[in-house]
């Protein structure tokens, strides 16, 4: 039986959902496909975000031959056969282009990837490679240089997935429109939210639910919970995830470990995954604790990584340690405020050029331009020597962005910086 997610793949650009940052009517990619000028590309992003779907739409719009293989099960031998057939079509009477889509392209080694190069240079193939890994690390530079664009696919939004779910429920040909299936709006949104940006998970879960319903039935929260094997309390509007994350951060900022652990418990019980919570804790470690306890970011990173490795239910212990630490240690937002202040200056005033003494002088001709002259290497002076670092305009005004507090470890940094300022005088 064909999976629902495969049956419901969008067939054209008008049906394609998501990736609005590069795919919308009038965008360069949209026009390239419509104008049949699309060349080669790398599609990069997580599973279930539309990479294969868009590749198939491209081939359909181009009116070209389309070959799809998976790098996990196909090798150089199959690739050579595809290139041979493509040459025949390209140089023969047909003059037909061939689009080759290689899923999981990062699985090919350097030699296998390089087998594409000549065909790409000759124009025999138009190539689309998809990967879940960063292409700048997983794909050879030689291939990247011959591919016009790299498109990063992002997890679909809840609203994107809702569009797909409702379309499936209404579609009488490929979906369930001919069945008398009703649904609770909140339950459907919960399914979209819990799918974490993966349309394949959302659609196949919907298919599983409906395949095991009676011909007439209503999709509710209980079914979503059972099908996803997750609790759905988290997704109730009264327990909105952003409200709980906000309450967690504000309780930590307020140094209340009891309230902090309470909101952590509500997040976990509601079905929040460890990385969603972990990302917020990492932000808190730098934004709210900062220089008052610089090691907080190290400890929290270790806790979040540990939580990700062990998974729930044990991950909650790692997260609890991070939350208690953050709530119980000294607080300072001065590093964050220093950056905010510096960025405001860049936006609102003239700051001036980098002083010549600080510019890179490791190239021929730098000395003739006076670049690097007069720079004093602090280590030659016992670790500190007075000299200008700020651009002229800011230096003349004695601008200061970082003003340390007396909290925790930051007090010692403050004392040290004040001693340096005394030396400057």
ABEGO torsion letter per residue (X at the ends): XBBAAAAABBABAAABBEGAAABBBGBAAAAAAAAGABBBBBBBEBBGAGAAAAAAAAAAAAGBBBBBBBAAABBAAAAAAAAAAAAAAAABAAGBBBBBBBBGAAABBAAAAAAAAAAAAAGABBBBBBBABBAAAABBAAAAAABABBBBBBBBBAAAAAAAAAAAAABAAABAAABBBBBBAAAAAAAAAAAGGBAAAAAAAAAAAAAABBABBBBBAAAAAAAAGBBAAAABAAABAAAAAAAAAAAAAAGBAAAAAAAAAAAAAAGBBAAAAAAAAAAAAAAAAEAABAAAAAAAAAAAAAAAAAEOAAAAAAAAAAAAAAAABBBBAAAAAAAAAAAAAAAABBAEBBBAAABBABBBGAAAAGBGBGBBBAAAAGGBBBBBABBAAAAAAGBBABBBBABEAAAAAAAAAAAAAAAAX
